[in-house]
Amino acid sequence: MQKICRGFSLFMNWFNGICAPVCGIWMMLSALVDLPLSWNDWMPLSIYDPFPFHDVFFTSHFWPGLALFLVNGVSNIVALVMRRKGAAPWHRACLVAGILLICWTVTEMLIIPNGISVFYLALGILQTLAAVMMIRHESQA
């Protein structure tokens, strides 16, 4: 079971470590320059209307893109770097990344319910459980 948890955590670190920065940068660029395939083509700005301060922070996709990049991308990249360097608290970095993904998706589902958030919530729960199991195993060893 430990091998499965490690493998899943590594997958999630790579998956979110790539997808979140790519989507976040794409969102930010869509706010700054006219792209042939803009984030604006996928998601209208009106989707942010239920958010508090939507008229301040959600007048473009820049701030949500930056938040996506920082919250979900950076946390998983940090976990990958820690694992590669052999840092002992890699499991804890995976735990933080999983908890951040859960917080992100729960907030998103409360304000703008959508199907993809349910999928990411499940992944965040699994990522968190895998990290907890790795930490528990580490403390027993």
MIROKOL-390003 format. One record per atom (N, C-alpha, C): x, y, z; residue in three letters. Coordinates in pm, whole numbers, padded with zeros to 5 digits, always signed. Layout:
XYZala
...
REM end
This chain:
+00082-00120+00000met
+00000+00000+00000met
+00087+00127+00000met
+00200+00118+00068gln
+00291+00231+00074gln
+00340+00269-00067gln
+00368+00170-00148lys
+00415+00194-00285lys
+00306+00264-00368lys
+00181+00224-00349ile
+00069+00286-00420ile
+00055+00433-00377ile
+00064+00457-00248cys
+00053+00594-00196cys
+00165+00683-00250cys
+00287+00630-00251arg
+00400+00707-00304arg
+00381+00735-00453arg
+00337+00633-00527gly
+00316+00651-00670gly
+00207+00751-00701gly
+00096+00743-00627phe
-00014+00837-00650phe
+00028+00979-00613phe
+00099+00994-00502ser
+00145+01127-00462ser
+00239+01186-00567ser
+00327+01104-00617leu
+00419+01151-00722leu
+00341+01191-00848leu
+00243+01108-00885phe
+00158+01142-01001phe
+00090+01276-00981phe
+00031+01296-00862met
-00041+01421-00836met
+00053+01541-00835met
+00174+01523-00782asn
+00271+01632-00784asn
+00305+01670-00928asn
+00327+01572-01013trp
+00356+01600-01154trp
+00234+01658-01225trp
+00118+01596-01205phe
-00005+01637-01274phe
-00039+01782-01240phe
-00050+01814-01112asn
-00083+01951-01073asn
+00036+02045-01087asn
+00157+01990-01078gly
+00276+02071-01097gly
+00293+02118-01240gly
+00227+02050-01333ile
+00228+02092-01474ile
+00099+02164-01511ile
-00015+02102-01482cys
-00145+02156-01525cys
-00177+02292-01463cys
-00156+02307-01333ala
-00190+02434-01268ala
-00106+02551-01320ala
+00026+02536-01333pro
+00102+02647-01391pro
+00065+02676-01537pro
+00045+02573-01617val
+00009+02596-01757val
-00124+02671-01767val
-00225+02623-01694cys
-00355+02689-01698cys
-00349+02828-01634cys
-00275+02841-01524gly
-00262+02971-01459gly
-00194+03073-01548gly
-00087+03033-01613ile
-00017+03125-01704ile
-00104+03158-01825ile
-00174+03058-01875trp
-00266+03082-01987trp
-00375+03182-01947trp
-00428+03168-01826met
-00529+03263-01778met
-00471+03403-01767met
-00350+03414-01709met
-00288+03545-01693met
-00258+03609-01828met
-00204+03529-01921leu
-00175+03582-02054leu
-00302+03626-02126leu
-00409+03552-02106ser
-00537+03588-02168ser
-00586+03724-02120ser
-00547+03760-01999ala
-00585+03891-01945ala
-00496+04002-01997ala
-00375+03967-02039leu
-00277+04069-02076leu
-00263+04090-02226leu
-00275+03983-02306val
-00257+03994-02451val
-00369+03921-02522val
-00386+03952-02647asp
-00489+03889-02729asp
-00432+03759-02786asp
-00475+03646-02730leu
-00428+03514-02775leu
-00523+03456-02878leu
-00471+03374-02971pro
-00560+03309-03068pro
-00665+03220-02999pro
-00624+03152-02893leu
-00716+03073-02813leu
-00703+03122-02670leu
-00793+03213-02635ser
-00786+03280-02506ser
-00868+03206-02402ser
-00832+03225-02274trp
-00913+03169-02166trp
-01052+03229-02171trp
-01063+03351-02222asn
-01192+03418-02235asn
-01286+03340-02328asn
-01230+03264-02421asp
-01312+03180-02510asp
-01373+03063-02436asp
-01308+03021-02329trp
-01353+02905-02252trp
-01446+02943-02138trp
-01415+03057-02075met
-01487+03092-01954met
-01513+03243-01950met
-01639+03283-01957pro
-01668+03427-01952pro
-01638+03484-01812pro
-01606+03610-01806leu
-01576+03674-01678leu
-01697+03676-01585leu
-01815+03664-01639ser
-01936+03665-01555ser
-01940+03546-01460ser
-01860+03444-01485ile
-01857+03328-01395ile
-01807+03368-01256ile
-01730+03477-01249tyr
-01676+03522-01121tyr
-01774+03610-01042tyr
-01887+03645-01099asp
-01980+03736-01032asp
-02018+03695-00890asp
-02034+03565-00859pro
-02069+03529-00721pro
-01956+03550-00619pro
-01833+03567-00664phe
-01720+03586-00572phe
-01728+03723-00505phe
-01687+03729-00378pro
-01676+03861-00314pro
-01568+03943-00386pro
-01588+04070-00394phe
-01494+04163-00459phe
-01470+04128-00606phe
-01571+04069-00671his
-01554+04031-00812his
-01526+04152-00901his
-01574+04269-00861asp
-01550+04388-00942asp
-01411+04447-00921asp
-01334+04391-00827val
-01196+04436-00803val
-01096+04334-00857val
-01109+04208-00812phe
-01010+04105-00845phe
-01047+04020-00966phe
-01170+04029-01011phe
-01214+03939-01118phe
-01261+04014-01242phe
-01193+04123-01273thr
-01225+04197-01395thr
-01154+04137-01516thr
-01065+04042-01488ser
-00998+03965-01593ser
-00961+03830-01531ser
-00898+03745-01608his
-00856+03615-01557his
-00716+03620-01494his
-00659+03739-01481phe
-00522+03749-01430phe
-00510+03699-01287phe
-00588+03755-01194trp
-00574+03718-01052trp
-00614+03574-01025trp
-00723+03524-01084pro
-00752+03381-01065pro
-00642+03292-01122pro
-00582+03333-01234gly
-00472+03256-01293gly
-00350+03255-01203gly
-00318+03371-01146leu
-00206+03379-01054leu
-00231+03293-00930leu
-00354+03298-00878ala
-00389+03217-00761ala
-00377+03068-00793ala
-00425+03027-00909leu
-00415+02887-00950leu
-00268+02845-00959leu
-00188+02927-01021phe
-00045+02900-01035phe
+00021+02885-00897phe
-00005+02980-00808leu
+00061+02980-00678leu
+00009+02870-00584leu
-00123+02857-00575val
-00181+02764-00477val
-00161+02619-00518val
-00201+02584-00639asn
-00195+02445-00681asn
-00068+02408-00755asn
-00010+02502-00828gly
+00111+02471-00901gly
+00235+02469-00814gly
+00259+02578-00745val
+00382+02591-00667val
+00389+02486-00556val
+00277+02458-00490ser
+00282+02360-00380ser
+00325+02222-00430ser
+00281+02183-00547asn
+00321+02054-00602asn
+00462+02056-00657asn
+00504+02168-00712ile
+00642+02180-00760ile
+00739+02173-00642ile
+00703+02238-00532val
+00787+02233-00412val
+00799+02089-00364val
+00689+02015-00364ala
+00693+01874-00322ala
+00784+01793-00414ala
+00777+01818-00544leu
+00864+01747-00638leu
+01012+01778-00612leu
+01042+01905-00591val
+01181+01945-00564val
+01229+01881-00434val
+01145+01882-00332met
+01184+01822-00204met
+01210+01673-00221met
+01127+01606-00300arg
+01147+01463-00321arg
+01277+01438-00395arg
+01304+01517-00497arg
+01426+01500-00577arg
+01551+01524-00493arg
+01544+01621-00403lys
+01659+01653-00318lys
+01672+01555-00202lys
+01574+01465-00188gly
+01578+01367-00079gly
+01541+01426+00056gly
+01469+01538+00052ala
+01430+01603+00177ala
+01330+01516+00253ala
+01353+01501+00380ala
+01270+01414+00464ala
+01122+01453+00464ala
+01086+01581+00468pro
+00943+01613+00479pro
+00867+01613+00346pro
+00914+01537+00246trp
+00842+01531+00118trp
+00697+01492+00140trp
+00671+01398+00229his
+00533+01354+00255his
+00449+01469+00308his
+00510+01553+00390arg
+00437+01666+00445arg
+00407+01770+00338arg
+00497+01788+00244ala
+00471+01879+00132ala
+00357+01825+00046ala
+00350+01693+00030cys
+00238+01632-00043cys
+00107+01656+00033cys
+00113+01648+00165leu
-00006+01673+00248leu
-00054+01817+00231leu
+00037+01911+00235val
+00001+02052+00216val
-00061+02073+00078val
-00002+02014-00025ala
-00055+02028-00161ala
-00196+01970-00171ala
-00218+01855-00108gly
-00351+01793-00110gly
-00454+01878-00037gly
-00417+01931+00079ile
-00509+02016+00156ile
-00541+02144+00079ile
-00441+02203+00014leu
-00465+02323-00066leu
-00560+02294-00183leu
-00544+02177-00245leu
-00634+02140-00355leu
-00777+02123-00304leu
-00792+02061-00187ile
-00926+02045-00128ile
-00987+02182-00098ile
-00911+02270-00035cys
-00962+02404-00004cys
-01002+02479-00130cys
-00918+02471-00232trp
-00944+02537-00359trp
-01075+02488-00419trp
-01091+02356-00428thr
-01210+02302-00496thr
-01337+02320-00413thr
-01328+02309-00281val
-01446+02332-00198val
-01493+02476-00213val
-01399+02571-00208thr
-01434+02712-00226thr
-01498+02733-00363thr
-01438+02676-00465glu
-01491+02691-00600glu
-01631+02631-00612glu
-01650+02513-00552met
-01781+02448-00562met
-01889+02524-00485met
-01853+02589-00376leu
-01950+02667-00301leu
-01994+02792-00376leu
-01900+02852-00449ile
-01929+02978-00516ile
-01973+02958-00660ile
-01903+02874-00735ile
-01940+02846-00874ile
-01938+02694-00897ile
-02046+02627-00860pro
-02049+02481-00874pro
-02023+02437-01018pro
-01939+02334-01033asn
-01913+02278-01165asn
-01860+02136-01149asn
-01876+02059-01252gly
-01840+01917-01248gly
-01693+01890-01234gly
-01610+01969-01297ile
-01466+01942-01293ile
-01412+01959-01151ile
-01473+02047-01073ser
-01429+02066-00935ser
-01454+01942-00851ser
-01560+01870-00879val
-01588+01745-00807val
-01475+01646-00833val
-01431+01636-00957phe
-01320+01549-00994phe
-01193+01589-00920phe
-01161+01718-00920tyr
-01041+01765-00851tyr
-01052+01751-00699tyr
-01174+01764-00646leu
-01193+01742-00503leu
-01160+01598-00467leu
-01207+01505-00548ala
-01175+01363-00524ala
-01024+01341-00530ala
-00958+01401-00629leu
-00812+01388-00639leu
-00743+01449-00517leu
-00792+01562-00470gly
-00733+01626-00353gly
-00749+01542-00227gly
-00866+01480-00212ile
-00889+01392-00098ile
-00796+01272-00105ile
-00785+01213-00223leu
-00694+01098-00240leu
-00549+01137-00217leu
-00509+01254-00265gln
-00373+01301-00245gln
-00345+01321-00096gln
-00440+01378-00026thr
-00424+01400+00118thr
-00418+01268+00194thr
-00507+01176+00161leu
-00506+01045+00228leu
-00376+00970+00203leu
-00327+00976+00080ala
-00200+00909+00048ala
-00086+00969+00131ala
-00083+01101+00143ala
+00021+01166+00222ala
+00010+01128+00370ala
-00112+01124+00421val
-00131+01085+00562val
-00083+00943+00584val
-00113+00854+00492met
-00068+00715+00505met
+00085+00706+00499met
+00148+00786+00413met
+00294+00785+00405met
+00355+00841+00534met
+00297+00946+00588ile
+00346+01004+00713ile
+00330+00904+00827ile
+00215+00840+00832arg
+00190+00740+00937arg
+00291+00626+00926arg
+00316+00579+00805his
+00412+00472+00784his
+00553+00515+00827his
+00588+00638+00793glu
+00719+00692+00828glu
+00736+00699+00980glu
+00632+00741+01050ser
+00642+00755+01196ser
+00647+00619+01266ser
+00593+00514+01204gln
+00596+00381+01262gln
+00728+00310+01236gln
+00800+00356+01135ala
+00926+00290+01100ala
+01040+00328+01190ala
REM end
